[in-house]
Amino acid sequence: MQEAYEAGDTKQLQQLVKIVSRPDYPYATRKKAAEVLGDIGDPVALSALIAVLSEYDQRTTLKGAAMVSLGKIGDRSAVQPIGRLLDRSLSEPKSELRMAAIPILGQLGGSEAAVVLINALSYYDLMTLRDEQRSGSVKGAFTGDETDLRALRDSLRGPMELFGDGALGGGLLGDSNMPRITMFGTPMQNPGPIEKTTAQERSLAHKSLVKIGKPAISAIQTYLDDRNATTTLKKELLSIVEELKEVQNGEKSIQSGI
């Protein structure tokens, strides 16, 4: 079909869109059609590819192919649906979806993608702290420094902002010691089991924020002004800002011929 389309048969594009849109077509056929639509890169496929992300199916490769194609098309209207897919992936073991989605957000870029990725870093930071606090100490995810729980509580802007206060709730971690917010910034409902890929996913989110560039700096500054964050998260976000500023300064030097 792709060859026929490239040879001038524009009807093939609509046929590919139809295949992706129809759950009654074979799964492998739909996945291949989604991949081809990304290679073609025509925005007419946006709606069909985005619709795939909200389908109820335990298999993930079709959604992954749809996200890759959305990244190739490059339309930022895909950011919100990808963010909502990230939210849904948190209620069950779906690390492969998140590890596919996070780099696509960096590829699409823009301030909305930056906000989703900052929420992702916040989520991973809290998941890391949630695991480490079980042993009575918390190790900084990137610094390696260990801190007891009381010192960690004191390191936050507001009292009990991480662990809550029992009967009153509150805090970034709820009564079950799970994050209260998802990657898309919405309230967390019935979070699923923790997976072993948290560090890898966190690293992907960090790299994707750096890839976004200047919009990420503004989004990070707004987040730090408006939200409470752990010491480890603040340190990481500020390190991203410094990375981005170094990149910008390097680009200016090249442009000025220095």
Secondary structure as GFF3:
##gff-version 3
##sequence-region A 1 258
A	DSSP	alpha_helix	2	6	.	.	.	ID=ss1
A	DSSP	alpha_helix	11	21	.	.	.	ID=ss2
A	DSSP	alpha_helix	27	40	.	.	.	ID=ss3
A	DSSP	three_ten_helix	43	45	.	.	.	ID=ss4
A	DSSP	alpha_helix	46	53	.	.	.	ID=ss5
A	DSSP	alpha_helix	61	73	.	.	.	ID=ss6
A	DSSP	three_ten_helix	76	78	.	.	.	ID=ss7
A	DSSP	alpha_helix	79	89	.	.	.	ID=ss8
A	DSSP	alpha_helix	95	108	.	.	.	ID=ss9
A	DSSP	alpha_helix	111	132	.	.	.	ID=ss10
A	DSSP	three_ten_helix	133	135	.	.	.	ID=ss11
A	DSSP	beta_strand	137	139	.	.	.	ID=ss12
A	DSSP	beta_strand	146	148	.	.	.	ID=ss13
A	DSSP	alpha_helix	149	154	.	.	.	ID=ss14
A	DSSP	three_ten_helix	166	168	.	.	.	ID=ss15
A	DSSP	alpha_helix	198	212	.	.	.	ID=ss16
A	DSSP	alpha_helix	214	226	.	.	.	ID=ss17
A	DSSP	alpha_helix	231	255	.	.	.	ID=ss18
###
